[in-house]
Amino acid sequence: MERVAIFPGSFDPFTLGHKIIVDEGLELFDRIIVAVGVNAQKKGLLSEEQRARLIRDVYAGESRVSVEVYEGLTVEFCKRIGATFMLRGMRNTVDFEFERNMMQINQSLYPEITTVLLFTPPQYVAISSSAVRELHLFGGDTAPFMPEGIDLSRYLKD
């Protein structure tokens, strides 16, 4: 039986920290669906389609990673596509508390779901989408925090 996990998030933008989690997840799962969530209440730096394109570009040539944009509850998306694993990354104890609470809620709504938490390696802990967005908005160099070969400015032009 194929082991498929979703890796949900807003990914605004998809950073080197996110890539590390997906890459580690590929050691555990046969396929990973990076699920870009739509949050109508947030005005993002990138549109959902720009985010999805960026992630597809990062994983061009890696057939085990796909990208889907979804709306609504993540656990409902899991049910819809039949995913029984949810991959999540943790940088600190704040992330742990949040993820533990979400895991409990998700399991009450969809008992078949198993959440797999991976710790971000120490050298990537400070990387967050919000920090990269702010750095970009103030003209800073985002390249050290983005997957190799990804120029954030390129995705903002479309």
Contact map, one row per residue, 1 for C-alpha under 8 A:
11100000000000000000000000000000000000000000000000000000000000000000000000000000000000000000000000000000000000000000000000000000000000000000000000000000000000
11110000000000000000000000000110000000000000000000000000000000000000000000000000000000000000000000000000000000000000000000000000000000000000000000000000000000
11111000000000000000000000001110000000000000000000000000000000000000000000000000000010000000000000000000000000000000000000000000000000000000000000000000000000
01111100000000000000000000001111100000000000000000000000000000000000000000000000001110000000000000000000000000000000000000000000000000000000000000000000000000
00111110000000000000000000001011100000000000000000000000000000000000000000000000001111100000000000000000000000000000000000000000000000000000000000000000000000
00011111000000000000000000000001111000000000000000000000000000000000000000000100001011100000000000000000000000000000000000000000000000000000000000000000000000
00001111100000000000010000000001111000000000000000000000000000000000000000000000000001110000000000000000000000000000000000000000000000000000000000000000000000
00000111110000000000000000000000011110000000000000000000000000000000000001000000000001110000000000000000000000000000000000000000000000000000000000000000000000
00000011111000000000000000000000011110000000000000000000000000000000000000000000000000000000000000000000000000000000000000000000000000000000000000000000000000
00000001111110000000000000000000000111100000000000000000000000000000000000000000000000000000000000000000000000000000000000000000000000000000000000000000000000
00000000111111100100000000000000000100000000000000100000000000000000000000000000000000000000000000000000000000000000000000000000100000000000000000000000000000
00000000011111000000000000000000000000000001110000100000000000000000000000000000000000000000000000000000000000000000000000000000110010000000000000000000000000
00000000011111100000000000000000000000000000110000100000000000000000000000000000000000000000000000000000000000000000000000000000100110000000000000000000000000
00000000001111110110000000000000000000000000000000100110000000000000000000000000000000000000000000000000000000000000000000000000100000000000000001000000000000
00000000001011111110000000000000000000000000000000000000000000000000000000000000000000000000000000000000000000000000000000000011100100000000000011100000000000
00000000000001111111000000000000000000000000000000000000000000000000000000000000000000000000000000000000000000000000000000010010000000000000000011100000000000
00000000000000111111100000000000000000000000000000000000000000000000000000000000000000000000000000000000000000000000000100011011000000000000000010000000000000
00000000001001111111110000000000000000000000000000000000000000000000000000000000000000001000000000000000000000000000000000000000000000000000000000000000000000
00000000000001111111111000000000000000000000000000000000000000000000000000000000000000000000000000000000000000000000000000000000000000000000000000100000000000
00000000000000011111111100000000000000000000000000000000000000000000000000000000000000000000000000000000000000000000000100000000000000000000000000000000000000
00000000000000001111111110000000000000000000000000000000000000000000000000000000000000011000000000000000000000000000010100000000000000000000000000000000000000
00000010000000000111111111000001000000000000000000000000000000000000000000000000000000000000000000000000000000000000000000000000000000000000000000000000000000
00000000000000000011111111100000000000000000000000000000000000000000000000000000000000000000000000000000000000000000000000000000000000000000000000000000000000
00000000000000000001111111110000000000000000000000000000000000000000000000000000000000000000000000000000000000000000000000000000000000000000000000000000000000
00000000000000000000111111111001000000000000000000000000000000000000000000000000000000100000000000000000000000000000000000000000000000000000000000000000000000
00000000000000000000011111111111000000000000000000000000000000010000000000000000000000000000000000000000000000000000000000000000000000000000000000000000000000
00000000000000000000001111111000000000000000000000000000000000000000000000000000000000000000000000000000000000000000000000000000000000000000000000000000000000
00000000000000000000000111111100000000000000000000000000000000000000000000000000000000000000000000000000000000000000000000000000000000000000000000000000000000
00111000000000000000000011111111000000000000000000000000000000000000000000000000000000000000000000000000000000000000000000000000000000000000000000000000000000
01110000000000000000000001011111000000000000000000000000000000010000000000000000000000000000000000000000000000000000000000000000000000000000000000000000000000
01111000000000000000000001001111100000000000000000000000000000011100000000000000000000000000000000000000000000000000000000000000000000000000000000000000000000
00011110000000000000010011001111110000000000000000000000000000011100000000000000000000000000000000000000000000000000000000000000000000000000000000000000000000
00011110000000000000000000000011111000000000000000000000000000001111000000000000000000000000000000000000000000000000000000000000000000000000000000000000000000
00000111100000000000000000000001111100000000000000000000000000001111000000000000000000000000000000000000000000000000000000000000000000000000000000000000000000
00000111100000000000000000000000111110000000000000000000000000000011110000000000000000000000000000000000000000000000000000000000000000000000000000000000000000
00000001111000000000000000000000011111000000000100110000000000000011110000000000000000000000000000000000000000000000000000000000000000000000000000000000000000
00000001110000000000000000000000001111100000000100000000000000000000111101000000000000000000000000000000000000000000000000000000000000000000000000000000000000
00000000010000000000000000000000000111110000000100000000000000000000111100000000000000000000000000000000000000000000000000000000000000000000000000000000000000
00000000010000000000000000000000000011111100000000000000000000000000001000000000000000000000000000000000000000000000000000000000000000000000000000000000000000
00000000000000000000000000000000000001111110000000000000000000000000000000000000000000000000000000000000000000000000000000000000000000000000000000000000000000
00000000000000000000000000000000000000111110000000000000000000000000000000000000000000000000000000000000000000000000000000000000000000000000000000000000000000
00000000000000000000000000000000000000111111000000000000000000000000000000000000000000000000000000000000000000000000000000000000000000000000000000000000000000
00000000000000000000000000000000000000011111100000000000000000000000000000000000000000000000000000000000000000000000000000000000000000000000000000000000000000
00000000000100000000000000000000000000000111111000000000000000000000000000000000000000000000000000000000000000000000000000000000000000000000000000000000000000
00000000000110000000000000000000000000000011111000000000000000000000000000000000000000000000000000000000000000000000000000000000000010000000000000000000000100
00000000000110000000000000000000000000000001111111100000000000000000000000000000000000000000000000000000000000000000000000000000000000000000000000000000001100
00000000000000000000000000000000000000000001111111100000000000000000000000000000000000000000000000000000000000000000000000000000000000000000000000000000000000
00000000000000000000000000000000000111000000011111110000000000000000100000000000000000000000000000000000000000000000000000000000000000000000000000000000000000
00000000000000000000000000000000000000000000011111111000000000000000100000000000000000000000000000000000000000000000000000000000000000000000000000000000000000
00000000000000000000000000000000000000000000011111111100000000000000000000000000000000000000000000000000000000000000000000000000000000000000000000000000001101
00000000001111000000000000000000000100000000011111111110000000000000000000000000000000000000000000000000000000000000000000000000000000000000000000000000000000
00000000000000000000000000000000000100000000000111111111000000000011100000000000000000000000000000000000000000000000000000000000000000000000000000000000000000
00000000000000000000000000000000000000000000000011111111100000000000000000000000000000000000000000000000000000000000000000000000000000000000000000000000000000
00000000000001000000000000000000000000000000000001111111110000000000000000000000000000000000000000000000000000000000000000000000000000000000000000000100001000
00000000000001000000000000000000000000000000000000111111111000000010000000000000000000000000000000000000000000000000000000000000000000000000000000000000000000
00000000000000000000000000000000000000000000000000011111111100000110000000000000000000000000000000000000000000000000000000000000000000000000000000000000000000
00000000000000000000000000000000000000000000000000001111111100000000000000000000000000000000000000000000000000000000000000000000000000000000000000000000000000
00000000000000000000000000000000000000000000000000000111111100000000000000000000000000000000000000000000000000000000000000000000000000000000000000100100000000
00000000000000000000000000000000000000000000000000000011111111101100000000000000000000000000000000000000000000000000000000000000000000000000000000000000000000
00000000000000000000000000000000000000000000000000000001111111100000000000000000000000000000000000000000000000000000000000000000000000000000000000000000000000
00000000000000000000000000000000000000000000000000000000001111100000000000000000000000000000000000000000000000000000000000000000000000000000000000000000000000
00000000000000000000000000000000000000000000000000000000001111111000000000000000000000000000000000000000000000000000000000000000000000000000000000000000000000
00000000000000000000000000000000000000000000000000000000001111111100000000000000000000000000000000000000000000000000000000000000000000000000000000000000000000
00000000000000000000000001000111000000000000000000000000000001111100000000000000000000000000000000000000000000000000000000000000000000000000000000000000000000
00000000000000000000000000000011110000000000000000000000001001111110000000000000000000000000000000000000000000000000000000000000000000000000000000000000000000
00000000000000000000000000000011110000000000000000000001001000111111000000000000000000000000000000000000000000000000000000000000000000000000000000000000000000
00000000000000000000000000000000111100000000000000010011000000001111100000000000000000000000000000000000000000000000000000000000000000000000000000000000000000
00000000000000000000000000000000111100000000000000010000000000000111110000000000000000000000000000000000000000000000000000000000000000000000000000000000000000
00000000000000000000000000000000001111000000000110010000000000000011111000000000000000000000000000000000000000000000000000000000000000000000000000000000000000
00000000000000000000000000000000001111000000000000000000000000000001111100001000000000000000000000000000000000000000000000000000000000000000000000000000000000
00000000000000000000000000000000000011100000000000000000000000000000111111001000000000000000000000000000000000000000000000000000000000000000000000000000000000
00000000000000000000000000000000000011000000000000000000000000000000011111011000000000000000000000000000000000000000000000000000000000000000000000000000000000
00000000000000000000000000000000000000000000000000000000000000000000001111111000000000000000000000000000000000000000000000000000000000000000000000000000000000
00000001000000000000000000000000000010000000000000000000000000000000001111111100000000000000000000000000000000000000000000000000000000000000000000000000000000
00000000000000000000000000000000000000000000000000000000000000000000000011111110000000000000000000000000010011000000000000000000000000000000000000000000000000
00000000000000000000000000000000000000000000000000000000000000000000000111111111000000000000000000000000000000000000000000000000000000000000000000000000000000
00000000000000000000000000000000000000000000000000000000000000000000011111111111100000000000000000000000000000000000000000000000000000000000000000000000000000
00000100000000000000000000000000000000000000000000000000000000000000000001111111111100000000000000000000000000001000000000000000000000000000000000000000000000
00000000000000000000000000000000000000000000000000000000000000000000000000111111111100000000000000000000000001000000000000000000000000000000000000000000000000
00000000000000000000000000000000000000000000000000000000000000000000000000011111111000000000000000000000000000000000000000000000000000000000000000000000000000
00000000000000000000000000000000000000000000000000000000000000000000000000001111111000000000000000000000000000000000000000000000000000000000000000000000000000
00000000000000000000000000000000000000000000000000000000000000000000000000000111111100000000000000000000000000000000000000000000000000000000000000000000000000
00011100000000000000000000000000000000000000000000000000000000000000000000000111111111000000000000000000000000001000000000000000000000000000000000000000000000
00011000000000000000000000000000000000000000000000000000000000000000000000000110011111000000000000000000000000011100000000000000000000000000000000000000000000
00111100000000000000000000000000000000000000000000000000000000000000000000000000001111100000000000000000000000001111000000000000000000000000000000000000000000
00001111000000000000000000000000000000000000000000000000000000000000000000000000001111110000000000000000000000001111000000000000000000000000000000000000000000
00001111000000000000000010000000000000000000000000000000000000000000000000000000000011111000000000000000000000000011110000000000000000000000000000000000000000
00000011000000000000100000000000000000000000000000000000000000000000000000000000000001111100000000100000000000000011110000000000000000000000000000000000000000
00000000000000000100100000000000000000000000000000000000000000000000000000000000000000111110000000000000000000000000111100000000000000000000000000000000000000
00000000000000000000000000000000000000000000000000000000000000000000000000000000000000011111101100000000000000000000111100000000000000000000000000000000000000
00000000000000000000000000000000000000000000000000000000000000000000000000000000000000001111101000000000000000000000001100001100000000000000000000000000000000
00000000000000000000000000000000000000000000000000000000000000000000000000000000000000000111111100000000000000000000000000001000000000000000000000000000000000
00000000000000000000000000000000000000000000000000000000000000000000000000000000000000000111111110000000000000000000000000000000000000000000000000000000000000
00000000000000000000000000000000000000000000000000000000000000000000000000000000000000000001111111000000000000000000000000000000000000000000000000000000000000
00000000000000000000000000000000000000000000000000000000000000000000000000000000000000000111111111100000000000000000000000000000000000000000000000000000000000
00000000000000000000000000000000000000000000000000000000000000000000000000000000000000000101111111110000000000000000000000000000000000000000000000000000000000
00000000000000000000000000000000000000000000000000000000000000000000000000000000000000000000111111111000000000000000000000000000000000000000000000000000000000
00000000000000000000000000000000000000000000000000000000000000000000000000000000000000000000011111111100000000000000000000000000000000000000000000000000000000
00000000000000000000000000000000000000000000000000000000000000000000000000000000000000010000001111111110000000000000000000000000000000000000000000000000000000
00000000000000000000000000000000000000000000000000000000000000000000000000000000000000000000000111111111000000000000000000000000000000000000000000000000000000
00000000000000000000000000000000000000000000000000000000000000000000000000000000000000000000000011111111100000000000000000000000000000000000000000000000000000
00000000000000000000000000000000000000000000000000000000000000000000000000000000000000000000000001111111110000000000000000000000000000000000000000000000000000
00000000000000000000000000000000000000000000000000000000000000000000000000000000000000000000000000111111111000000010000000000000000000000000000000000000000000
00000000000000000000000000000000000000000000000000000000000000000000000000000000000000000000000000011111111100000000000000000000000000000000000000000000000000
00000000000000000000000000000000000000000000000000000000000000000000000000000000000000000000000000001111111110000000000000000000000000000000000000000000000000
00000000000000000000000000000000000000000000000000000000000000000000000000100000000000000000000000000111111111101000000000000000000000000000000000000000000000
00000000000000000000000000000000000000000000000000000000000000000000000000000000000000000000000000000011111111111100000000000000000000000000000000000000000000
00000000000000000000000000000000000000000000000000000000000000000000000000000000000000000000000000000001111111100000000000000000000000000000000000000000000000
00000000000000000000000000000000000000000000000000000000000000000000000000100000000000000000000000000000111111100000000000000000000000000000000000000000000000
00000000000000000000000000000000000000000000000000000000000000000000000000100010000000000000000000000000011111111000000000000000000000000000000000000000000000
00000000000000000000000000000000000000000000000000000000000000000000000000000000000000000000000000000000011111111000000000000000000000000000000000000000000000
00000000000000000000000000000000000000000000000000000000000000000000000000000000000100000000000000000000001001111100000000000000000000000000000000000000000000
00000000000000000000000000000000000000000000000000000000000000000000000000000100001111000000000000000000011001111110000000000000000000000000000000000000000000
00000000000000000000000000000000000000000000000000000000000000000000000000000000000111000000000000000000001000011111000000000000000000000000000000000000000000
00000000000000000000000000000000000000000000000000000000000000000000000000000000000011110000000000000010000000001111100000000000000000000000000000000000000000
00000000000000000000000000000000000000000000000000000000000000000000000000000000000011110000000000000000000000000111110000000000000000000000000000000000000000
00000000000000000000000000000000000000000000000000000000000000000000000000000000000000111100000000000000000000000011111000000000000000000000000000000000000000
00000000000000000000100000000000000000000000000000000000000000000000000000000000000000111100000000000000000000000001111100000000000000000000000000000000000000
00000000000000000000000000000000000000000000000000000000000000000000000000000000000000001110000000000000000000000000111110000000000000000000000000000000000000
00000000000000001001100000000000000000000000000000000000000000000000000000000000000000001110000000000000000000000000011111011000000000000000000000000000000000
00000000000000000000000000000000000000000000000000000000000000000000000000000000000000000000000000000000000000000000001111111000000000000000000000000000000000
00000000000000000000000000000000000000000000000000000000000000000000000000000000000000000000000000000000000000000000000111111000000000000000000000000000000000
00000000000000000000000000000000000000000000000000000000000000000000000000000000000000000000000000000000000000000000000011111100000000000000000000000000000000
00000000000000011000000000000000000000000000000000000000000000000000000000000000000000000000000000000000000000000000000111111110000000000000000000000000000000
00000000000000001000000000000000000000000000000000000000000000000000000000000000000000000011000000000000000000000000000111111111000000000000000000000000000000
00000000000000000000000000000000000000000000000000000000000000000000000000000000000000000010000000000000000000000000000000111111000000000000000000000000000000
00000000000000111000000000000000000000000000000000000000000000000000000000000000000000000000000000000000000000000000000000011111101100000000000010000000000000
00000000000000101000000000000000000000000000000000000000000000000000000000000000000000000000000000000000000000000000000000001111111100000000000000000000000000
00000000001111100000000000000000000000000000000000000000000000000000000000000000000000000000000000000000000000000000000000000011111110000000000000000000000000
00000000000100000000000000000000000000000000000000000000000000000000000000000000000000000000000000000000000000000000000000000001111111000000000000000000000000
00000000000000000000000000000000000000000000000000000000000000000000000000000000000000000000000000000000000000000000000000000011111111100000000000000000000000
00000000000010100000000000000000000000000000000000000000000000000000000000000000000000000000000000000000000000000000000000000011111111110000010010000000000000
00000000000110000000000000000000000000000000100000000000000000000000000000000000000000000000000000000000000000000000000000000000111111111000000000000000000000
00000000000000000000000000000000000000000000000000000000000000000000000000000000000000000000000000000000000000000000000000000000011111111100000000000000000000
00000000000000000000000000000000000000000000000000000000000000000000000000000000000000000000000000000000000000000000000000000000001111111111110000000000000000
00000000000000000000000000000000000000000000000000000000000000000000000000000000000000000000000000000000000000000000000000000000000111111111110000000000000000
00000000000000000000000000000000000000000000000000000000000000000000000000000000000000000000000000000000000000000000000000000000000011111111000000000000000000
00000000000000000000000000000000000000000000000000000000000000000000000000000000000000000000000000000000000000000000000000000000000001111111000000000000000000
00000000000000000000000000000000000000000000000000000000000000000000000000000000000000000000000000000000000000000000000000000000000000111111100000000000000000
00000000000000000000000000000000000000000000000000000000000000000000000000000000000000000000000000000000000000000000000000000000000000111111110000000000000000
00000000000000000000000000000000000000000000000000000000000000000000000000000000000000000000000000000000000000000000000000000000000000110011111100000000000000
00000000000000000000000000000000000000000000000000000000000000000000000000000000000000000000000000000000000000000000000000000000000100110001111111000011000000
00000000000000000000000000000000000000000000000000000000000000000000000000000000000000000000000000000000000000000000000000000000000000000000111111110111000000
00000000000000000000000000000000000000000000000000000000000000000000000000000000000000000000000000000000000000000000000000000000000000000000111111000000000000
00000000000000111000000000000000000000000000000000000000000000000000000000000000000000000000000000000000000000000000000000000010000100000000011111100000000000
00000000000001110000000000000000000000000000000000000000000000000000000000000000000000000000000000000000000000000000000000000000000000000000011111110111000000
00000000000000110010000000000000000000000000000000000000010000000000000000000000000000000000000000000000000000000000000000000000000000000000001011111100000000
00000000000000000000000000000000000000000000000000000000000000000000000000000000000000000000000000000000000000000000000000000000000000000000001001111100000000
00000000000000000000000000000000000000000000000000000000000000000000000000000000000000000000000000000000000000000000000000000000000000000000000000111110000000
00000000000000000000000000000000000000000000000000000100010000000000000000000000000000000000000000000000000000000000000000000000000000000000001001111111000000
00000000000000000000000000000000000000000000000000000000000000000000000000000000000000000000000000000000000000000000000000000000000000000000011001001111111000
00000000000000000000000000000000000000000000000000000000000000000000000000000000000000000000000000000000000000000000000000000000000000000000011001000111111100
00000000000000000000000000000000000000000000000000000000000000000000000000000000000000000000000000000000000000000000000000000000000000000000000000000011111110
00000000000000000000000000000000000000000000000000000000000000000000000000000000000000000000000000000000000000000000000000000000000000000000000000000011111111
00000000000000000000000000000000000000000000010001000100000000000000000000000000000000000000000000000000000000000000000000000000000000000000000000000011111111
00000000000000000000000000000000000000000000110001000000000000000000000000000000000000000000000000000000000000000000000000000000000000000000000000000001111111
00000000000000000000000000000000000000000000000000000000000000000000000000000000000000000000000000000000000000000000000000000000000000000000000000000000111111
00000000000000000000000000000000000000000000000001000000000000000000000000000000000000000000000000000000000000000000000000000000000000000000000000000000011111
